Each structure stands twice: as structure tokens, then as C-alpha cells.
Amino acid sequence: MGSIGRQRDIIDRRVLAEGLSLAAQDASAPALDRGPFLAPLRAALAAGRAEIRRRFEAAADGDAASREHCFLMDS
């Protein structure tokens, strides 16, 4: 199985953690409201999928795209 290059281009976990931390600090949201967390998570997934698509269109490597999608979802 091949490795995934430039993983941070797919998902930058530090940036995502910062966004989730800011969402958690939102004092106006009730404790069980997951709404504030959706925006940073959706943005990270959309950016990751766009990067994977760009890589696939450049190299046409379906195996790599599958590994990268797995990496994105597991992150």
C-alpha cells in the first residue's frame, strides 16, 4: 500500500482543532447543540475532497484517491 503525500494539504488537523475549539467556546449554544461544530467539519471535508479530486484529475490514480479518502475520513 502506498503512502499519502502532503497529508496536510488534504486535512490540516491543527486548523480543524482550532476551529472546533472556537466552536466549543461559543457560550450562546446549549451543551447538546452540535450546530456550531458542523461548519468547521463540513469545511474541512469539502476542502479535503476538493484536494483529492484535484490530485485524481492530475494523476488519474484511483487507488491513491481511495487511500486519500480513507485518510480524510479517518482523520
N, CA, C and O atoms as a GROMACS GRO file, in nm:
protein
  300
    1MET      N    1   0.085  -0.118   0.000
    1MET     CA    2   0.000   0.000   0.000
    1MET      C    3   0.089   0.124   0.000
    1MET      O    4   0.184   0.132   0.078
    2GLY      N    5   0.059   0.219  -0.085
    2GLY     CA    6   0.138   0.340  -0.095
    2GLY      C    7   0.107   0.438   0.016
    2GLY      O    8   0.002   0.434   0.079
    3SER      N    9   0.202   0.527   0.038
    3SER     CA   10   0.181   0.628   0.140
    3SER      C   11   0.108   0.748   0.080
    3SER      O   12   0.097   0.763  -0.042
    4ILE      N   13   0.059   0.831   0.167
    4ILE     CA   14  -0.016   0.950   0.125
    4ILE      C   15   0.076   1.070   0.142
    4ILE      O   16   0.114   1.104   0.254
    5GLY      N   17   0.109   1.133   0.032
    5GLY     CA   18   0.196   1.250   0.037
    5GLY      C   19   0.118   1.377   0.070
    5GLY      O   20  -0.001   1.388   0.042
    6ARG      N   21   0.188   1.470   0.129
    6ARG     CA   22   0.131   1.602   0.162
    6ARG      C   23  -0.005   1.589   0.229
    6ARG      O   24  -0.104   1.648   0.184
    7GLN      N   25  -0.010   1.513   0.337
    7GLN     CA   26  -0.135   1.488   0.407
    7GLN      C   27  -0.202   1.617   0.454
    7GLN      O   28  -0.324   1.628   0.454
    8ARG      N   29  -0.121   1.714   0.494
    8ARG     CA   30  -0.177   1.839   0.545
    8ARG      C   31  -0.252   1.916   0.438
    8ARG      O   32  -0.335   2.001   0.469
    9ASP      N   33  -0.222   1.888   0.310
    9ASP     CA   34  -0.298   1.951   0.201
    9ASP      C   35  -0.440   1.895   0.195
    9ASP      O   36  -0.532   1.962   0.149
   10ILE      N   37  -0.456   1.771   0.241
   10ILE     CA   38  -0.589   1.709   0.243
   10ILE      C   39  -0.667   1.757   0.364
   10ILE      O   40  -0.781   1.801   0.352
   11ILE      N   41  -0.606   1.748   0.482
   11ILE     CA   42  -0.670   1.798   0.604
   11ILE      C   43  -0.563   1.844   0.700
   11ILE      O   44  -0.469   1.770   0.732
   12ASP      N   45  -0.577   1.965   0.745
   12ASP     CA   46  -0.486   2.021   0.844
   12ASP      C   47  -0.554   2.006   0.980
   12ASP      O   48  -0.642   2.085   1.015
   13ARG      N   49  -0.514   1.907   1.054
   13ARG     CA   50  -0.581   1.875   1.180
   13ARG      C   51  -0.567   1.986   1.282
   13ARG      O   52  -0.657   2.007   1.363
   14ARG      N   53  -0.456   2.056   1.279
   14ARG     CA   54  -0.439   2.166   1.375
   14ARG      C   55  -0.540   2.278   1.348
   14ARG      O   56  -0.600   2.331   1.441
   15VAL      N   57  -0.558   2.311   1.223
   15VAL     CA   58  -0.655   2.415   1.187
   15VAL      C   59  -0.796   2.370   1.224
   15VAL      O   60  -0.876   2.448   1.277
   16LEU      N   61  -0.827   2.244   1.196
   16LEU     CA   62  -0.959   2.190   1.232
   16LEU      C   63  -0.978   2.192   1.384
   16LEU      O   64  -1.085   2.229   1.432
   17ALA      N   65  -0.877   2.151   1.459
   17ALA     CA   66  -0.887   2.151   1.606
   17ALA      C   67  -0.910   2.292   1.659
   17ALA      O   68  -0.988   2.311   1.753
   18GLU      N   69  -0.844   2.390   1.600
   18GLU     CA   70  -0.865   2.529   1.642
   18GLU      C   71  -1.008   2.573   1.614
   18GLU      O   72  -1.071   2.638   1.698
   19GLY      N   73  -1.060   2.538   1.497
   19GLY     CA   74  -1.198   2.574   1.463
   19GLY      C   75  -1.298   2.508   1.555
   19GLY      O   76  -1.397   2.570   1.595
   20LEU      N   77  -1.274   2.382   1.589
   20LEU     CA   78  -1.364   2.311   1.681
   20LEU      C   79  -1.354   2.368   1.822
   20LEU      O   80  -1.453   2.375   1.894
   21SER      N   81  -1.234   2.407   1.861
   21SER     CA   82  -1.216   2.468   1.993
   21SER      C   83  -1.292   2.600   2.003
   21SER      O   84  -1.354   2.628   2.105
   22LEU      N   85  -1.286   2.679   1.898
   22LEU     CA   86  -1.361   2.804   1.896
   22LEU      C   87  -1.511   2.778   1.903
   22LEU      O   88  -1.585   2.850   1.971
   23ALA      N   89  -1.556   2.676   1.834
   23ALA     CA   90  -1.698   2.641   1.836
   23ALA      C   91  -1.739   2.596   1.976
   23ALA      O   92  -1.850   2.625   2.021
   24ALA      N   93  -1.651   2.525   2.045
   24ALA     CA   94  -1.681   2.476   2.179
   24ALA      C   95  -1.689   2.590   2.279
   24ALA      O   96  -1.759   2.580   2.380
   25GLN      N   97  -1.619   2.698   2.252
   25GLN     CA   98  -1.619   2.812   2.343
   25GLN      C   99  -1.740   2.903   2.325
   25GLN      O  100  -1.758   2.998   2.400
   26ASP      N  101  -1.821   2.874   2.226
   26ASP     CA  102  -1.939   2.955   2.199
   26ASP      C  103  -2.037   2.940   2.315
   26ASP      O  104  -2.105   2.839   2.329
   27ALA      N  105  -2.042   3.043   2.398
   27ALA     CA  106  -2.125   3.036   2.520
   27ALA      C  107  -2.274   3.044   2.492
   27ALA      O  108  -2.355   3.010   2.578
   28SER      N  109  -2.311   3.088   2.373
   28SER     CA  110  -2.453   3.105   2.343
   28SER      C  111  -2.521   2.974   2.305
   28SER      O  112  -2.644   2.967   2.303
   29ALA      N  113  -2.444   2.871   2.274
   29ALA     CA  114  -2.501   2.744   2.231
   29ALA      C  115  -2.527   2.653   2.351
   29ALA      O  116  -2.443   2.644   2.440
   30PRO      N  117  -2.642   2.586   2.354
   30PRO     CA  118  -2.668   2.489   2.462
   30PRO      C  119  -2.567   2.374   2.456
   30PRO      O  120  -2.506   2.350   2.352
   31ALA      N  121  -2.550   2.305   2.565
   31ALA     CA  122  -2.448   2.200   2.577
   31ALA      C  123  -2.464   2.089   2.472
   31ALA      O  124  -2.364   2.034   2.427
   32LEU      N  125  -2.586   2.056   2.434
   32LEU     CA  126  -2.607   1.946   2.341
   32LEU      C  127  -2.623   1.992   2.196
   32LEU      O  128  -2.649   1.910   2.108
   33ASP      N  129  -2.607   2.120   2.171
   33ASP     CA  130  -2.621   2.172   2.035
   33ASP      C  131  -2.493   2.145   1.956
   33ASP      O  132  -2.388   2.200   1.988
   34ARG      N  133  -2.504   2.062   1.854
   34ARG     CA  134  -2.388   2.028   1.771
   34ARG      C  135  -2.373   2.123   1.653
   34ARG      O  136  -2.276   2.114   1.577
   35GLY      N  137  -2.467   2.213   1.637
   35GLY     CA  138  -2.466   2.306   1.524
   35GLY      C  139  -2.337   2.383   1.505
   35GLY      O  140  -2.288   2.391   1.392
   36PRO      N  141  -2.280   2.440   1.610
   36PRO     CA  142  -2.157   2.518   1.591
   36PRO      C  143  -2.040   2.436   1.538
   36PRO      O  144  -1.947   2.491   1.478
   37PHE      N  145  -2.043   2.305   1.558
   37PHE     CA  146  -1.933   2.220   1.513
   37PHE      C  147  -1.946   2.180   1.366
   37PHE      O  148  -1.848   2.137   1.304
   38LEU      N  149  -2.064   2.194   1.310
   38LEU     CA  150  -2.087   2.149   1.174
   38LEU      C  151  -2.010   2.230   1.070
   38LEU      O  152  -1.954   2.174   0.976
   39ALA      N  153  -2.006   2.360   1.086
   39ALA     CA  154  -1.939   2.445   0.987
   39ALA      C  155  -1.791   2.411   0.972
   39ALA      O  156  -1.746   2.391   0.859
   40PRO      N  157  -1.712   2.402   1.081
   40PRO     CA  158  -1.571   2.368   1.061
   40PRO      C  159  -1.551   2.226   1.007
   40PRO      O  160  -1.460   2.203   0.928
   41LEU      N  161  -1.635   2.131   1.049
   41LEU     CA  162  -1.622   1.995   1.000
   41LEU      C  163  -1.658   1.986   0.851
   41LEU      O  164  -1.587   1.921   0.774
   42ARG      N  165  -1.765   2.050   0.812
   42ARG     CA  166  -1.805   2.049   0.671
   42ARG      C  167  -1.700   2.118   0.583
   42ARG      O  168  -1.671   2.072   0.473
   43ALA      N  169  -1.645   2.228   0.633
   43ALA     CA  170  -1.543   2.299   0.556
   43ALA      C  171  -1.419   2.212   0.537
   43ALA      O  172  -1.361   2.210   0.429
   44ALA      N  173  -1.378   2.141   0.642
   44ALA     CA  174  -1.260   2.054   0.633
   44ALA      C  175  -1.285   1.940   0.534
   44ALA      O  176  -1.198   1.907   0.454
   45LEU      N  177  -1.404   1.881   0.540
   45LEU     CA  178  -1.436   1.773   0.446
   45LEU      C  179  -1.441   1.824   0.302
   45LEU      O  180  -1.390   1.758   0.211
   46ALA      N  181  -1.503   1.938   0.282
   46ALA     CA  182  -1.513   1.993   0.146
   46ALA      C  183  -1.376   2.026   0.089
   46ALA      O  184  -1.347   1.998  -0.027
   47ALA      N  185  -1.290   2.086   0.171
   47ALA     CA  186  -1.155   2.120   0.126
   47ALA      C  187  -1.075   1.994   0.097
   47ALA      O  188  -1.002   1.988  -0.002
   48GLY      N  189  -1.088   1.894   0.182
   48GLY     CA  190  -1.017   1.768   0.161
   48GLY      C  191  -1.063   1.697   0.035
   48GLY      O  192  -0.981   1.646  -0.042
   49ARG      N  193  -1.192   1.693   0.014
   49ARG     CA  194  -1.245   1.629  -0.107
   49ARG      C  195  -1.201   1.703  -0.233
   49ARG      O  196  -1.171   1.641  -0.335
   50ALA      N  197  -1.196   1.836  -0.225
   50ALA     CA  198  -1.152   1.914  -0.341
   50ALA      C  199  -1.005   1.885  -0.372
   50ALA      O  200  -0.967   1.874  -0.489
   51GLU      N  201  -0.922   1.873  -0.269
   51GLU     CA  202  -0.781   1.842  -0.290
   51GLU      C  203  -0.765   1.702  -0.349
   51GLU      O  204  -0.684   1.682  -0.439
   52ILE      N  205  -0.840   1.606  -0.298
   52ILE     CA  206  -0.832   1.469  -0.350
   52ILE      C  207  -0.877   1.466  -0.496
   52ILE      O  208  -0.815   1.398  -0.579
   53ARG      N  209  -0.982   1.539  -0.528
   53ARG     CA  210  -1.029   1.544  -0.666
   53ARG      C  211  -0.924   1.607  -0.757
   53ARG      O  212  -0.900   1.559  -0.868
   54ARG      N  213  -0.861   1.715  -0.710
   54ARG     CA  214  -0.756   1.780  -0.789
   54ARG      C  215  -0.642   1.682  -0.817
   54ARG      O  216  -0.591   1.675  -0.928
   55ARG      N  217  -0.602   1.608  -0.714
   55ARG     CA  218  -0.495   1.509  -0.731
   55ARG      C  219  -0.536   1.399  -0.828
   55ARG      O  220  -0.457   1.356  -0.912
   56PHE      N  221  -0.660   1.353  -0.816
   56PHE     CA  222  -0.707   1.247  -0.905
   56PHE      C  223  -0.709   1.294  -1.049
   56PHE      O  224  -0.667   1.221  -1.139
   57GLU      N  225  -0.758   1.414  -1.072
   57GLU     CA  226  -0.764   1.466  -1.208
   57GLU      C  227  -0.625   1.488  -1.267
   57GLU      O  228  -0.607   1.481  -1.388
   58ALA      N  229  -0.527   1.513  -1.181
   58ALA     CA  230  -0.390   1.533  -1.229
   58ALA      C  231  -0.320   1.401  -1.259
   58ALA      O  232  -0.242   1.392  -1.354
   59ALA      N  233  -0.347   1.298  -1.177
   59ALA     CA  234  -0.271   1.174  -1.190
   59ALA      C  235  -0.355   1.055  -1.235
   59ALA      O  236  -0.300   0.953  -1.278
   60ALA      N  237  -0.487   1.065  -1.226
   60ALA     CA  238  -0.578   0.955  -1.262
   60ALA      C  239  -0.542   0.825  -1.190
   60ALA      O  240  -0.543   0.717  -1.249
   61ASP      N  241  -0.511   0.838  -1.060
   61ASP     CA  242  -0.474   0.722  -0.979
   61ASP      C  243  -0.588   0.694  -0.880
   61ASP      O  244  -0.597   0.754  -0.774
   62GLY      N  245  -0.673   0.600  -0.919
   62GLY     CA  246  -0.789   0.567  -0.837
   62GLY      C  247  -0.752   0.504  -0.704
   62GLY      O  248  -0.818   0.528  -0.603
   63ASP      N  249  -0.646   0.423  -0.703
   63ASP     CA  250  -0.602   0.362  -0.577
   63ASP      C  251  -0.558   0.469  -0.478
   63ASP      O  252  -0.593   0.462  -0.360
   64ALA      N  253  -0.483   0.566  -0.526
   64ALA     CA  254  -0.438   0.675  -0.438
   64ALA      C  255  -0.558   0.756  -0.389
   64ALA      O  256  -0.563   0.794  -0.272
   65ALA      N  257  -0.654   0.783  -0.476
   65ALA     CA  258  -0.772   0.858  -0.436
   65ALA      C  259  -0.850   0.784  -0.328
   65ALA      O  260  -0.901   0.846  -0.234
   66SER      N  261  -0.859   0.653  -0.339
   66SER     CA  262  -0.927   0.573  -0.237
   66SER      C  263  -0.855   0.582  -0.103
   66SER      O  264  -0.919   0.601   0.001
   67ARG      N  265  -0.723   0.570  -0.105
   67ARG     CA  266  -0.644   0.581   0.018
   67ARG      C  267  -0.659   0.720   0.079
   67ARG      O  268  -0.672   0.733   0.201
   68GLU      N  269  -0.658   0.822  -0.005
   68GLU     CA  270  -0.670   0.960   0.045
   68GLU      C  271  -0.807   0.985   0.105
   68GLU      O  272  -0.819   1.054   0.206
   69HIS      N  273  -0.911   0.930   0.045
   69HIS     CA  274  -1.046   0.945   0.101
   69HIS      C  275  -1.054   0.875   0.237
   69HIS      O  276  -1.113   0.927   0.331
   70CYS      N  277  -0.994   0.757   0.247
   70CYS     CA  278  -0.992   0.686   0.375
   70CYS      C  279  -0.918   0.768   0.480
   70CYS      O  280  -0.962   0.779   0.594
   71PHE      N  281  -0.804   0.825   0.440
   71PHE     CA  282  -0.728   0.909   0.531
   71PHE      C  283  -0.811   1.027   0.579
   71PHE      O  284  -0.813   1.058   0.698
   72LEU      N  285  -0.880   1.093   0.488
   72LEU     CA  286  -0.962   1.208   0.522
   72LEU      C  287  -1.071   1.169   0.622
   72LEU      O  288  -1.091   1.237   0.722
   73MET      N  289  -1.139   1.060   0.596
   73MET     CA  290  -1.248   1.020   0.684
   73MET      C  291  -1.197   0.971   0.820
   73MET      O  292  -1.264   0.990   0.922
   74ASP      N  293  -1.081   0.909   0.823
   74ASP     CA  294  -1.026   0.859   0.948
   74ASP      C  295  -0.966   0.971   1.033
   74ASP      O  296  -0.950   0.956   1.154
   75SER      N  297  -0.934   1.082   0.969
   75SER     CA  298  -0.872   1.192   1.042
   75SER      C  299  -0.977   1.261   1.121
   75SER      O  300  -0.948   1.358   1.191
   0.00000   0.00000   0.00000
